[in-house]
Amino acid sequence: MNFNAFGSQPRGFQSITSLAAAAGLTVPVAGASFAVINPEGQSVRWRDDGTDPTAAVGMLIPKDAEFTYQGDLSAIKFIETTSGAKLNVSYYAATGGILKP
């Protein structure tokens, strides 16, 4: 799914540099309804079902890929697959048709 900024409002940014253990998001302001996530340096795995991901189990986001997450921002957690991953996260409020398959 590709991100299109048209019809959305920026709500903040976060950089997560400690991913050796499962880490969740810290949504910077109220009103964010989705996040655009970009792993840098190494790939990461995520889960949002209440179980922490591991380096071997979870949905993979390859390094330098862009991933748009529209679920419960407080439920998703990430972990690096190999040491050295950093996660860049931009938060947005949806105001219209913004996601394209």
TIMI-2910 file (N, C-alpha, C, CB; in pm, 1 decimal, decimal comma, always signed):
<rs>
+----------+----------+----------+----------+----------+----------+----------+----------+----------+----------+----------+----------+------+
!      n_x !      n_y !      n_z !     ca_x !     ca_y !     ca_z !      c_x !      c_y !      c_z !     cb_x !     cb_y !     cb_z ! resn !
+----------+----------+----------+----------+----------+----------+----------+----------+----------+----------+----------+----------+------+
!    +83,9 !   -116,8 !     +0,0 !     +0,0 !     +0,0 !     +0,0 !    +89,0 !   +123,9 !     +0,0 !    -95,8 !     -0,6 !   +121,2 !  Met !
!    +64,7 !   +215,9 !    -87,4 !   +144,6 !   +337,8 !    -96,2 !    +75,6 !   +453,1 !    -25,9 !   +171,3 !   +373,8 !   -241,9 !  Asn !
!   +155,1 !   +540,5 !    +32,3 !   +104,0 !   +654,0 !   +105,1 !    +90,4 !   +774,6 !    +13,8 !   +193,7 !   +686,3 !   +222,6 !  Phe !
!    -21,1 !   +844,3 !    +25,2 !    -46,6 !   +967,8 !    -47,8 !    -88,5 !  +1072,2 !    +53,5 !   -155,8 !   +948,6 !   -158,7 !  Asn !
!     -8,4 !  +1176,0 !    +72,4 !    -33,7 !  +1275,0 !   +177,2 !   -157,9 !  +1359,0 !   +152,4 !    +84,7 !  +1365,3 !   +190,8 !  Ala !
!   -213,3 !  +1357,7 !    +33,2 !   -332,8 !  +1435,9 !     +5,1 !   -447,7 !  +1388,8 !    +94,3 !   -371,5 !  +1425,0 !   -144,3 !  Phe !
!   -512,4 !  +1481,2 !   +161,4 !   -625,5 !  +1445,5 !   +245,9 !   -586,0 !  +1401,2 !   +384,6 !   -704,1 !  +1338,2 !   +181,4 !  Gly !
!   -465,9 !  +1434,8 !   +429,7 !   -424,8 !  +1397,9 !   +564,6 !   -357,2 !  +1517,2 !   +631,8 !   -329,9 !  +1275,5 !   +561,9 !  Ser !
!   -356,0 !  +1514,8 !   +764,2 !   -293,3 !  +1620,4 !   +842,4 !   -179,0 !  +1563,3 !   +924,1 !   -395,8 !  +1689,1 !   +933,8 !  Gln !
!    -59,8 !  +1619,3 !   +915,2 !    +51,7 !  +1571,4 !   +997,3 !    +21,2 !  +1588,4 !  +1145,5 !   +180,9 !  +1645,8 !   +961,2 !  Pro !
!    +57,8 !  +1487,1 !  +1225,7 !    +33,2 !  +1491,3 !  +1370,3 !   +159,8 !  +1470,5 !  +1452,4 !    -68,6 !  +1386,4 !  +1408,1 !  Arg !
!   +273,5 !  +1445,2 !  +1387,9 !   +396,9 !  +1430,4 !  +1464,1 !   +491,8 !  +1329,8 !  +1402,9 !   +365,6 !  +1390,1 !  +1604,6 !  Gly !
!   +608,0 !  +1319,8 !  +1464,8 !   +714,6 !  +1231,5 !  +1418,9 !   +781,8 !  +1168,8 !  +1540,4 !   +818,0 !  +1308,7 !  +1331,6 !  Phe !
!   +829,6 !  +1047,2 !  +1522,3 !   +901,5 !   +976,4 !  +1627,9 !  +1012,9 !   +895,1 !  +1565,3 !   +806,2 !   +885,3 !  +1709,8 !  Gln !
!  +1127,1 !   +889,7 !  +1632,4 !  +1237,5 !   +804,5 !  +1591,9 !  +1263,2 !   +707,1 !  +1706,9 !  +1366,4 !   +888,7 !  +1556,7 !  Ser !
!  +1256,9 !   +577,0 !  +1677,9 !  +1280,3 !   +474,6 !  +1779,9 !  +1414,6 !   +409,9 !  +1749,9 !  +1164,6 !   +367,5 !  +1782,6 !  Ile !
!  +1508,2 !   +424,4 !  +1841,1 !  +1643,2 !   +372,4 !  +1818,3 !  +1674,9 !   +250,2 !  +1903,5 !  +1744,7 !   +480,2 !  +1845,7 !  Thr !
!  +1590,2 !   +217,2 !  +1999,1 !  +1612,0 !   +100,7 !  +2084,6 !  +1510,0 !     -6,8 !  +2049,4 !  +1602,1 !   +139,1 !  +2235,0 !  Ser !
!  +1551,7 !   -101,9 !  +1966,1 !  +1461,0 !   -206,7 !  +1917,9 !  +1512,9 !   -347,0 !  +1945,8 !  +1437,7 !   -190,4 !  +1769,6 !  Leu !
!  +1606,5 !   -361,9 !  +2039,8 !  +1657,3 !   -494,2 !  +2075,8 !  +1548,0 !   -576,3 !  +2144,8 !  +1781,2 !   -481,6 !  +2167,6 !  Ala !
!  +1456,9 !   -508,9 !  +2214,4 !  +1338,4 !   -571,1 !  +2275,1 !  +1216,1 !   -508,4 !  +2208,0 !  +1335,0 !   -550,6 !  +2433,6 !  Ala !
!  +1102,9 !   -576,5 !  +2212,6 !   +981,3 !   -524,6 !  +2149,7 !   +948,4 !   -386,0 !  +2203,7 !   +862,7 !   -620,5 !  +2173,0 !  Ala !
!   +919,6 !   -293,9 !  +2112,1 !   +889,8 !   -155,3 !  +2148,7 !   +762,6 !   -109,6 !  +2079,0 !  +1007,7 !    -62,0 !  +2112,5 !  Ala !
!   +681,1 !    -35,5 !  +2151,8 !   +559,8 !    +20,3 !  +2095,1 !   +580,7 !   +163,5 !  +2051,0 !   +446,6 !    +12,6 !  +2194,6 !  Gly !
!   +477,2 !   +220,6 !  +1993,4 !   +481,1 !   +359,3 !  +1949,3 !   +441,0 !   +451,2 !  +2063,8 !   +388,8 !   +380,8 !  +1827,9 !  Leu !
!   +492,1 !   +572,3 !  +2060,3 !   +449,2 !   +676,9 !  +2151,9 !   +388,8 !   +786,1 !  +2064,9 !   +568,8 !   +731,2 !  +2241,4 !  Thr !
!   +258,0 !   +781,7 !  +2048,4 !   +190,2 !   +877,3 !  +1961,0 !   +202,9 !  +1016,2 !  +2023,8 !    +39,1 !   +838,1 !  +1939,5 !  Val !
!   +265,2 !  +1112,1 !  +1952,8 !   +298,2 !  +1240,6 !  +2013,2 !   +180,3 !  +1331,7 !  +2045,5 !   +388,4 !  +1312,0 !  +1924,2 !  Pro !
!    +71,6 !  +1323,9 !  +1969,9 !    -44,7 !  +1408,6 !  +1995,6 !   -172,6 !  +1331,1 !  +1966,1 !    -38,7 !  +1537,9 !  +1910,5 !  Val !
!   -280,8 !  +1378,9 !  +2023,6 !   -411,1 !  +1316,4 !  +1998,8 !   -453,4 !  +1341,2 !  +1854,1 !   -518,6 !  +1371,4 !  +2097,2 !  Ala !
!   -535,1 !  +1253,5 !  +1803,3 !   -590,7 !  +1272,3 !  +1670,3 !   -521,1 !  +1195,5 !  +1560,4 !   -588,2 !  +1414,0 !  +1636,9 !  Gly !
!   -409,3 !  +1132,2 !  +1589,2 !   -341,3 !  +1052,5 !  +1486,6 !   -422,0 !   +925,9 !  +1460,9 !   -195,2 !  +1017,1 !  +1529,8 !  Ala !
!   -449,7 !   +897,2 !  +1335,0 !   -528,4 !   +778,4 !  +1302,0 !   -449,6 !   +674,9 !  +1222,1 !   -651,1 !   +818,7 !  +1224,5 !  Ser !
!   -332,4 !   +713,9 !  +1172,0 !   -246,7 !   +617,0 !  +1104,8 !   -102,9 !   +665,3 !  +1108,9 !   -292,3 !   +594,1 !   +959,1 !  Phe !
!    -11,2 !   +573,3 !  +1078,2 !   +131,6 !   +605,0 !  +1082,2 !   +200,0 !   +551,4 !   +957,5 !   +197,6 !   +546,6 !  +1209,2 !  Ala !
!   +299,0 !   +625,9 !   +909,9 !   +385,8 !   +581,3 !   +801,6 !   +519,2 !   +546,4 !   +867,1 !   +401,9 !   +692,1 !   +687,8 !  Val !
!   +560,2 !   +420,7 !   +851,4 !   +674,3 !   +366,0 !   +925,4 !   +783,7 !   +325,0 !   +827,9 !   +631,1 !   +245,0 !  +1012,5 !  Ile !
!   +907,5 !   +364,2 !   +860,3 !  +1021,9 !   +335,9 !   +773,7 !  +1138,5 !   +283,3 !   +857,1 !  +1064,2 !   +462,7 !   +695,3 !  Asn !
!  +1170,5 !   +152,7 !   +845,3 !  +1288,1 !    +99,4 !   +914,4 !  +1416,3 !   +140,6 !   +841,7 !  +1279,6 !    -54,5 !   +924,8 !  Pro !
!  +1513,9 !   +182,5 !   +919,3 !  +1641,7 !   +226,0 !   +863,2 !  +1753,1 !   +140,3 !   +923,7 !  +1666,7 !   +378,4 !   +890,7 !  Glu !
!  +1849,3 !   +101,3 !   +845,0 !  +1964,3 !    +24,9 !   +893,5 !  +1944,9 !   -125,0 !   +888,3 !  +1995,5 !    +64,5 !  +1033,1 !  Gly !
!  +1834,5 !   -175,2 !   +942,6 !  +1802,0 !   -318,4 !   +942,6 !  +1650,5 !   -335,1 !   +929,0 !  +1854,1 !   -388,3 !  +1073,2 !  Gln !
!  +1608,0 !   -454,3 !   +893,4 !  +1465,4 !   -485,9 !   +887,0 !  +1408,9 !   -499,8 !  +1027,8 !  +1441,4 !   -615,5 !   +806,1 !  Ser !
!  +1277,3 !   -486,4 !  +1039,0 !  +1208,5 !   -505,8 !  +1167,1 !  +1088,7 !   -597,4 !  +1145,6 !  +1163,3 !   -369,3 !  +1228,2 !  Val !
!  +1039,6 !   -653,5 !  +1255,8 !   +914,9 !   -731,1 !  +1254,6 !   +815,4 !   -662,1 !  +1346,1 !   +938,8 !   -879,8 !  +1299,7 !  Arg !
!   +685,8 !   -680,2 !  +1315,8 !   +582,1 !   -619,9 !  +1397,9 !   +467,2 !   -717,5 !  +1422,4 !   +529,9 !   -492,8 !  +1332,1 !  Trp !
!   +396,2 !   -690,7 !  +1531,5 !   +272,0 !   -761,6 !  +1563,8 !   +179,6 !   -663,0 !  +1633,3 !   +298,8 !   -888,1 !  +1654,1 !  Arg !
!    +50,7 !   -683,5 !  +1617,2 !    -46,6 !   -597,5 !  +1685,1 !   -159,1 !   -679,1 !  +1749,3 !   -105,5 !   -496,5 !  +1586,3 !  Asp !
!   -130,7 !   -806,6 !  +1775,9 !   -232,0 !   -897,8 !  +1830,6 !   -217,3 !   -921,6 !  +1980,5 !   -225,4 !  -1029,8 !  +1758,7 !  Asp !
!   -135,2 !   -841,1 !  +2048,5 !   -115,9 !   -858,0 !  +2192,4 !     +4,3 !   -942,4 !  +2229,5 !   -236,9 !   -918,5 !  +2251,8 !  Gly !
!    +69,3 !  -1002,4 !  +2130,8 !   +190,4 !  -1080,9 !  +2154,2 !   +308,8 !  -1004,6 !  +2096,3 !   +179,1 !  -1223,6 !  +2090,9 !  Thr !
!   +418,3 !   -996,9 !  +2171,9 !   +536,9 !   -926,7 !  +2122,9 !   +599,6 !  -1001,2 !  +2005,7 !   +639,6 !   -909,7 !  +2235,6 !  Asp !
!   +646,5 !   -928,9 !  +1905,6 !   +721,1 !   -994,4 !  +1797,8 !   +857,5 !  -1038,3 !  +1849,1 !   +736,8 !   -899,9 !  +1675,7 !  Pro !
!   +920,8 !  -1128,5 !  +1776,4 !  +1059,6 !  -1166,7 !  +1803,3 !  +1138,7 !  -1139,6 !  +1676,1 !  +1071,6 !  -1318,3 !  +1847,8 !  Thr !
!  +1267,6 !  -1157,0 !  +1682,1 !  +1350,9 !  -1135,5 !  +1563,4 !  +1315,3 !  -1232,2 !  +1451,1 !  +1498,3 !  -1150,1 !  +1599,2 !  Ala !
!  +1248,8 !  -1344,6 !  +1485,0 !  +1214,8 !  -1446,1 !  +1385,3 !  +1065,2 !  -1459,2 !  +1357,9 !  +1267,7 !  -1578,1 !  +1429,2 !  Ala !
!   +980,4 !  -1402,4 !  +1445,0 !   +834,8 !  -1420,3 !  +1431,7 !   +765,7 !  -1285,3 !  +1432,3 !   +779,0 !  -1509,3 !  +1545,7 !  Val !
!   +684,9 !  -1260,8 !  +1332,0 !   +610,2 !  -1136,7 !  +1316,6 !   +610,2 !  -1098,0 !  +1170,1 !   +670,2 !  -1023,5 !  +1403,8 !  Gly !
!   +538,6 !   -993,5 !  +1139,2 !   +531,7 !   -944,1 !  +1001,6 !   +657,2 !   -863,1 !   +971,9 !   +403,4 !   -858,0 !   +979,0 !  Met !
!   +724,8 !   -896,7 !   +863,2 !   +852,0 !   -834,5 !   +828,8 !   +831,2 !   -704,0 !   +751,8 !   +937,2 !   -931,0 !   +746,6 !  Leu !
!   +905,9 !   -601,7 !   +792,3 !   +917,8 !   -479,1 !   +712,8 !  +1065,8 !   -468,2 !   +675,1 !   +866,5 !   -349,3 !   +793,0 !  Ile !
!  +1097,9 !   -483,7 !   +547,9 !  +1238,1 !   -475,2 !   +507,6 !  +1295,5 !   -335,4 !   +532,1 !  +1252,7 !   -512,5 !   +360,0 !  Pro !
!  +1424,9 !   -329,0 !   +557,9 !  +1488,6 !   -198,0 !   +578,0 !  +1465,6 !   -110,6 !   +455,7 !  +1640,8 !   -213,5 !   +605,5 !  Lys !
!  +1448,4 !    +16,8 !   +482,2 !  +1426,2 !   +119,4 !   +380,6 !  +1291,4 !   +108,4 !   +309,8 !  +1535,3 !   +113,0 !   +279,2 !  Asp !
!  +1203,7 !    +19,8 !   +356,0 !  +1069,0 !    +11,0 !   +299,4 !   +978,0 !   +110,4 !   +371,7 !  +1012,6 !   -134,6 !   +310,9 !  Ala !
!   +864,1 !   +138,0 !   +312,2 !   +764,3 !   +225,1 !   +373,6 !   +640,3 !   +141,3 !   +403,3 !   +729,5 !   +346,9 !   +280,9 !  Glu !
!   +590,8 !   +149,9 !   +525,4 !   +476,1 !    +71,0 !   +569,6 !   +374,3 !   +166,2 !   +631,2 !   +518,8 !    -40,2 !   +671,6 !  Phe !
!   +250,7 !   +162,0 !   +583,5 !   +143,9 !   +244,9 !   +639,2 !    +56,1 !   +157,1 !   +726,9 !    +59,9 !   +313,5 !   +526,5 !  Thr !
!    +41,6 !   +196,8 !   +854,3 !    -36,8 !   +119,6 !   +950,5 !   -160,1 !   +198,9 !   +990,4 !    +47,7 !    +83,8 !  +1075,2 !  Tyr !
!   -277,9 !   +136,2 !   +974,5 !   -404,9 !   +202,1 !  +1004,3 !   -477,8 !   +142,6 !  +1123,6 !   -493,8 !   +196,1 !   +884,6 !  Gln !
!   -416,9 !    +48,7 !  +1194,5 !   -481,7 !    -16,1 !  +1308,4 !   -467,6 !    +64,5 !  +1436,0 !   -424,6 !   -154,0 !  +1329,3 !  Gly !
!   -482,4 !     -3,7 !  +1548,3 !   -470,9 !    +57,3 !  +1680,3 !   -324,5 !    +92,6 !  +1705,9 !   -525,4 !    -38,1 !  +1791,2 !  Asp !
!   -293,3 !   +221,4 !  +1705,0 !   -154,6 !   +265,8 !  +1719,2 !    -94,4 !   +228,7 !  +1853,8 !   -146,3 !   +415,0 !  +1700,1 !  Leu !
!   -178,4 !   +204,0 !  +1953,7 !   -125,4 !   +165,6 !  +2085,1 !    -98,3 !    +15,6 !  +2095,1 !   -222,6 !   +207,1 !  +2194,6 !  Ser !
!   -141,7 !    -62,2 !  +1995,8 !   -126,7 !   -208,1 !  +2001,6 !     -5,2 !   -260,4 !  +1926,5 !   -249,5 !   -273,3 !  +1946,8 !  Ala !
!    +43,6 !   -187,0 !  +1828,4 !   +152,5 !   -238,2 !  +1744,7 !   +287,2 !   -228,4 !  +1817,1 !   +158,4 !   -160,9 !  +1611,5 !  Ile !
!   +366,9 !   -335,1 !  +1802,4 !   +501,5 !   -338,5 !  +1859,7 !   +599,7 !   -387,0 !  +1754,2 !   +506,7 !   -429,7 !  +1985,5 !  Lys !
!   +725,0 !   -342,5 !  +1768,1 !   +830,0 !   -371,0 !  +1671,2 !   +952,3 !   -427,7 !  +1741,2 !   +867,2 !   -244,7 !  +1592,6 !  Phe !
!  +1031,7 !   -504,6 !  +1665,2 !  +1161,5 !   -552,3 !  +1712,7 !  +1253,8 !   -562,8 !  +1591,4 !  +1148,6 !   -691,2 !  +1787,7 !  Ile !
!  +1382,2 !   -537,6 !  +1612,2 !  +1477,1 !   -549,4 !  +1501,9 !  +1506,9 !   -696,4 !  +1474,0 !  +1607,5 !   -472,8 !  +1533,7 !  Glu !
!  +1534,1 !   -727,8 !  +1346,6 !  +1571,2 !   -864,9 !  +1310,8 !  +1720,3 !   -886,2 !  +1332,7 !  +1533,6 !   -895,5 !  +1164,2 !  Thr !
!  +1796,7 !   -778,5 !  +1321,4 !  +1941,4 !   -777,0 !  +1342,9 !  +1975,0 !   -644,7 !  +1409,1 !  +2021,3 !   -795,9 !  +1208,1 !  Thr !
!  +2074,5 !   -644,3 !  +1493,5 !  +2114,2 !   -522,8 !  +1564,1 !  +2141,2 !   -406,4 !  +1468,3 !  +2237,8 !   -550,1 !  +1648,1 !  Ser !
!  +2097,3 !   -288,7 !  +1507,6 !  +2125,6 !   -168,5 !  +1429,4 !  +2005,6 !   -106,2 !  +1362,3 !  +2225,3 !   -199,6 !  +1326,9 !  Gly !
!  +1885,3 !   -154,8 !  +1389,1 !  +1766,0 !    -97,3 !  +1326,4 !  +1722,6 !    +30,8 !  +1398,2 !  +1650,8 !   -199,7 !  +1326,6 !  Ala !
!  +1668,5 !   +120,3 !  +1320,2 !  +1608,6 !   +243,7 !  +1369,6 !  +1475,2 !   +257,7 !  +1298,1 !  +1702,1 !   +369,6 !  +1345,2 !  Lys !
!  +1373,1 !   +305,7 !  +1367,2 !  +1240,4 !   +320,5 !  +1308,2 !  +1205,0 !   +468,1 !  +1302,1 !  +1134,0 !   +241,6 !  +1389,1 !  Leu !
!  +1171,0 !   +516,9 !  +1183,8 !  +1121,8 !   +653,7 !  +1165,8 !   +970,9 !   +644,4 !  +1146,1 !  +1192,2 !   +726,3 !  +1043,2 !  Asn !
!   +895,6 !   +719,8 !  +1225,8 !   +749,4 !   +710,5 !  +1224,0 !   +689,8 !   +850,0 !  +1209,5 !   +696,2 !   +641,5 !  +1352,8 !  Val !
!   +607,4 !   +869,6 !  +1107,2 !   +531,3 !   +993,0 !  +1090,7 !   +385,1 !   +962,2 !  +1116,8 !   +551,3 !  +1054,0 !   +948,3 !  Ser !
!   +320,6 !  +1046,4 !  +1197,5 !   +180,7 !  +1027,5 !  +1234,6 !    +92,2 !  +1125,5 !  +1158,5 !   +161,9 !  +1045,0 !  +1386,5 !  Tyr !
!    -26,4 !  +1077,4 !  +1121,6 !   -120,8 !  +1159,4 !  +1046,0 !   -264,1 !  +1137,6 !  +1094,6 !   -110,6 !  +1127,8 !   +896,2 !  Tyr !
!   -346,9 !  +1238,5 !  +1071,6 !   -491,4 !  +1226,6 !  +1092,1 !   -553,5 !  +1215,5 !   +953,8 !   -550,9 !  +1349,6 !  +1173,4 !  Ala !
!   -636,7 !  +1115,9 !   +935,3 !   -702,6 !  +1096,9 !   +806,1 !   -815,5 !  +1198,6 !   +791,9 !   -757,2 !   +951,5 !   +792,0 !  Ala !
!   -818,1 !  +1265,5 !   +677,6 !   -924,0 !  +1362,7 !   +652,2 !   -996,7 !  +1333,6 !   +521,4 !   -866,6 !  +1503,5 !   +649,5 !  Thr !
!   -961,7 !  +1225,0 !   +455,9 !  -1023,9 !  +1188,8 !   +329,0 !   -962,4 !  +1063,9 !   +273,9 !  -1011,6 !  +1301,3 !   +228,6 !  Gly !
!   -985,6 !  +1035,4 !   +146,5 !   -932,8 !   +916,1 !    +82,1 !   -783,0 !   +927,4 !    +59,4 !  -1003,7 !   +891,5 !    -49,9 !  Gly !
!   -704,3 !   +863,9 !   +144,9 !   -561,1 !   +885,3 !   +139,3 !   -478,9 !   +761,5 !   +111,4 !   -516,7 !   +943,8 !   +264,8 !  Ile !
!   -535,6 !   +644,0 !   +124,7 !   -455,9 !   +523,3 !   +103,5 !   -497,9 !   +453,7 !    -25,0 !   -469,6 !   +427,6 !   +222,9 !  Leu !
!   -399,9 !   +410,3 !   -101,2 !   -426,1 !   +344,5 !   -228,2 !   -372,1 !   +202,6 !   -223,2 !   -363,3 !   +423,1 !   -345,5 !  Lys !
!   -448,5 !   +104,0 !   -272,2 !   -396,9 !    -33,3 !   -274,2 !   -282,6 !    -48,0 !   -372,0 !   -507,5 !   -131,4 !   -309,5 !  Pro !
+----------+----------+----------+----------+----------+----------+----------+----------+----------+----------+----------+----------+------+
</rs>
